[in-house]
Amino acid sequence: MKRFFRIFFLSLMPAYMVAALVYCDILYAGEVCTGTEVSVLDSASVSFLTADDIMEIVDVSGLSPDGKKRTEMDADAIERKVRENPVVESAECYVTPTGRVRIDVTQRVPLLRVISPLGSYYVDTNARIMPLSRWVTAYIPVATGHISEEYACGELFRLAEYLASGNKWGAQIAQVYVTASQDIELIPRIGRQLIVFGKISNFERKFELLDELYSQAFSRIGWDTYSRIDLTYDGRIICTRRVKEKHGN
């Protein structure tokens, strides 16, 4: 008899589970979203967007879930709308067990700003084109001149990566100019020298030579002694002395 009841109750378990799930779905459908929380997950290192910016995007689009039943809240639509912002890398929207809607956002990070006759834009840390945006104010190098998107996301991106890697040149280079023959010229933030790199290849070695020049020579003779520093020729630096301005009586 005990065996019979055990088998009987076990046979009822699937039906009980189905009924419980249906009951939970009914309760879930009637629950109302009690509020929205936005978390910009990388805000400690990148500060282009705030939680208020994200909420403004959601509210203006008419997708605010506040006060709506859970089944009426369109998480996919909210994610798509937030990802339309050019600064957003990813967005995830979901309902927490307490009934609050949570939106988790990560940001794209610009590495270089490009201004050229073919267009102006950022190149982000994943070597992708990033449109200019009112949200972004970044202290990053500017590249000007004859720059295609392919060149910007290729060789120029690798140079920008190097400048952003924590070495001192990242803070000292204000502008990168690309000539029609794709030679590189650098304009530093300090001093009035034009640094002529030539082709972008082997730029790590060229920066090593610059390090030696700045630390050994310029520390003694001054930063403004030369007007032009040429690293076009491998392994050599050719400096052009600045012509002293003549002052009339």
N, C-alpha and C positions, 0 to 999 in steps of 0.2 A: 504493500500500500504506500509506504514512504517513497518507494521508487517511482510509483505512479504520480504522486503529487510533485516530486522533484521534476519529472519530465514535463508535467503540466505547467508548472510555473516557468520553467525554462522556455517552453513554447510561447508563453505570453510575453516574454521579454522583448522580442522584436516589435510587437505591436505597441508595447508600452513606450519604447524608445521613439517610435514614429509619432505617437500621440504627444509625447513630451516636446519633440522638436516642432510639431505643428503649433502647440500651445505657445512655445517660446517665440515662434515667428509672429503669431498674432499679437503677443505683448510687444514685441520689437516694433511692429508696424505702427502701433499706436503711440509709441514714445516720442517725445518732442526733444529736439536738440536744445540743450540748455545754455549754449554759449560756444564761442570759437576761441581757440588758442592758436597763436602763430609762433613758430620757433624758427629763427634764422640760424641754422645749425653752425655755420662757420663765422658768426658775427664777431668772434674774438679776434680773428685774423683778417677779415674782410668786412668793410662797413659801408657798402654801397646802398643796401636796402635795409629798412627797418620793418618790424612787425606791423607798424601803422601803414607803411607803404603797401604791404601785401593785403591788409584788410581793405584799404582803399580800392585796390584792384578788384577784389571780390565784391565789395558793396556796389561800386559803380556799374559792374557787369550784371547786377541783379541776381547774383548767385548766393548771397548771404544765407547760410543755413539756419540762422538764429530764429527760433520760434517755429520752424518747420518740423513735420514728422520725419523720422529717420528715413522712411521710404521715399520721401519727397526730396531729400537732399541728394544732389548729383555730385558725388565726389570726383568722378571722371571729368566733368565739365569744369569744376573748380581747378583741378590740376592743369588742364589744358589752358585755361585762361591765365593762370599764374605763370606758366611756362612761356607764354607769349611775350612776357617782359624780356628784353634782350639781356638783362643782367642775371636772369635766373638760369641756373644749371639744371636743377631738378626740383620737383615738387611732389609731395605725397600727402593726400588728404584721407582721413579716416575718422571713425567715431570711437571714442574711448569708452570703457565700461561704465563710466559715470554719466554718459550721455552728452559729453562735450565733443565738439568737432575740433580736430587738431590738424594743422597744416604745417608740415615740415619742409623747409626750403633751404637749398644750398645755392651759392652764387657763383657766377662765372668771374674769373679774375683776369683783367687785361694785363698784358705784359708789355705791349708796345702800341703807340698811337701812330698811325700812318696818315700822312697828308700828301696826296699826289694828284696829278691831273686826272687820273683814272678813278679817283674816289678817296674819301676819308673814312677811316674806321679804326677799330682796335683789332689786335691779334691777341687772343687769350692764351692761357697757359697750356691749352691743348692744341695749339697751332691752328685754331679755327678763327674765321672772321667774326668779329663781334661789332655790331653797328654802334655808332655813337649814341649816347643816352644821357638824358638830364640827370640820371641817378649817379653817374660815374664822375668822380673827381679823383684822379689817380696821379701820383707823383712818379711818372714813368717816362722813359726816353721817347722822344718824338722822331719819327723817320720821315724825311721829305725827299722829293725828287722823282726819279723815274722808277716807279715801283709797281710791279704787277702783283696781283693777289698770290700767284704761285710763288713768286720770289719772296713776298712778305711772309708766307707760311712755311717757307723752306729755309734758305740760307739766312735770311734776315731774322727769322724766328730763333735759330740756333745762336746767333749773336746776342739777341735780346735775352735768351735764357742764361747765357754766360754773364751778362751784365746784372741779372737779377739773382745770381747764385750766392751773393753775400760778399763778393770781392769788392775792393774799394772803388772800382771803375763804375759800378752801377750807380753810385751817388755822384760821380764826377762827370759823366757824359750826359749832356743836355739834349743833344740832337745828333742824328745820323743822317747824312746826306748821301743819296745814291745818284751818281752821274749817269749820263746816257749810255756809257760803256760799262755800267754796273761796277764802277770803282766806288770805294767807300771813303767818305770824309767825316771825321768826328769833330764836334764842337764841344769843348769842355765847359763846365759851369764856372770853373775858376781859371783865370788866365785868359789871354787873348790869342792863343795859338790855334792854328788850323792843323789838325792831325790827319794826314793823308795815309790811309791804309792800303790803297790799291784794291786788289781783289779781296773778297772776304775770307778766302781760304786761309788756313793756318793762323787764324786771328788769336788763338791762345798764345802762340809764340810771340806774336807782335805785341800783345799786352805785357808779356814778360819783359821784352826789351823796353817798353815804355816805363815799366816799374823801375828798372835799373836807371833809366835816364832821369826820372823825376826824383828818385831817392838819392842818387849820387851826384848829379849835376845841378839840377834846379835848386836843391837845398843850399847850394853854395853861391850860384850866380843869379838866382832869382827866376821867377816864373815867366816874366815878360821879356826875357832876353831874346827869345826867338819868336818869330811870327809864324813859322811853318815847320812842322815835324813830319818828315816823309819816311814811311816804312814800306814803300812800294817794293824795294829790293830786299829779298830774303836775307835776314841776318844782319842787315845794316840800317842805320838811322842817319838820315841826312837832314841837318837842321839849317834853316835860313835865319840869319841874325836880323833882328828887327832894325829898320832904319830909324834913327833918332830924328824926331821932328825938329825942324829949325824954327826958332821963334824970332820974329823981327824985333827991331829996336822999338 
